[in-house]
């Protein structure tokens, strides 16, 4: 009987059906998992379940039914609410069975993540620190990059779930926190690259270079970066619909600086980029696409929405 239990695929649930979580849940369903889901928007969970799977009214109800619970929420505060409840809403942690796994996919403070592993261990619940990268398109196709760390026992149960959601699973250690440390470094680069791309495009526009021509040349030159090519396409389209919002990088670069502070480690570029995103947020742009940081530069006329052919606006890499 025990052998049969071990051979059966783990029952899996996903909490948080935003652009990333919804794609991940669909990838799991495509891989043959019977997927349970919960989202604060019941209609989104219900729509997912129409094509297979089960929608649950709360994270606690979902947690009681699964072996692996994947959390795809924005930040540590939301993870806390999912696991330990908020107000009169019960948390998932009290419903998770002993030996089950919580997979934490948010960008968060590595020290907080390490503490969370210990808090869940007190309930005999396993934990994987597993932030993600790749954007909504790769989430939907099961090709995410996952930066993971945790115990061998957690991997043993969660492995097939991780493989179904990702193109590459990096195993970075036996204790929580290392995955989040690597994601922090990634976000340092992502935030600085977006800020630098905006600065470069703004300078070119100010100097009188047509934005489309500048984009064409830079994306075929040594100064190009993935973020320039991706985010400046949003600027050319005049489309600041948030795929990854300005306020995400206010948060993430804040986490980068927080991680360096105890080490007394200087991060001059990250600090400058953080100030740029803060300025954009303070100017009322916090909910716009992170490429809207370019709007803080004075004296330039940015492209507007147009039917003129422009580079395709591709999915941004999200938190």
C-alpha positions, 0 to 999 in steps of 0.5 A: 500500500505504501509503495502504491502511495509513493508511486501515485502522482502528488496531488497539487494545488496552486494559490494565486492565478495571476499571469504567472500562476495561471500559466503554471496551473495550466502547465500542470494540467497539461502534464496530467495533474489533477490541479486544485486552485484558489484565487481571491477572484473566485471567477478566475478560479472557476474559469480555470476549473471549467477546463479541468481541475477544481476551484476552492473557496479558500487556500485552507480548503485547497491545502487540505486536499493536496500533497504539494501546494504552490504559492504564486503571490506577489510578496512575503506579506501575501505568503503570510496571509495564505499560510497563516491567515488574515483576520477571520480567514484561516490559513493553509498551514493548519490544513496542510498534511504532515509531510506535504510541501509548500513551494514558495515562488514569490520574490522575498527576503532570503532570511524571511524565507529561511525562517518560514522553512523553520516555521512550517517544519514545526507543523511537519510541513516541508518547504521549497524556496523556489522563486521563478523567472521567465514571464507569463509566456514561459509560465504558460508553456511550462518553460520557467526558470526556477531557482530552488533550495530546500531539503531532499525530502521536499524535492522528492515529493515536489520534483514532478511538479517542478518539472511540469512547470519549468524548463530548468530547475536549479537546485541551489542547496539543502536549506531555504534562502539560497534560491531567494538570494539568487533571485535577488541578484537576478532582480538587481540586474533586471531593475538596473537594466530596465532603468539603463534602457529607459535612460538610453532611449530617453537620451536618444529621443532628446537628441532627436534620433527617431525612436524606431531607428534607435531601437533597430540599431541598438537591438543589433549592436553590442549595447543591447540587452534583453531588457532593452529589447523587451521593454523599449518595445513597450515604449515604442508601442506607447503601451504601458499596460502592466505586465510587470509594474513599476511598483514591482521594482520598487519592492524588488530593488528594495529587497536587493538593498535590504539584503546588502545592508547587513553586509555593508556591501555597496550597490550604487547602481541598484540604489540609483535604479531604485530611486528612479522607480521610486520617482516613477511611483511617486509620480503616479506611475506605480501601476503602469508597466515598469518601462514607464520609468522612462516617463520621469525624464523631462523634455522628451516626447514619447511615442503614443499608441499608433497603428504604425508597425512597431516591434511586437510588445512581448510579455515582460519577465515578471516577478 
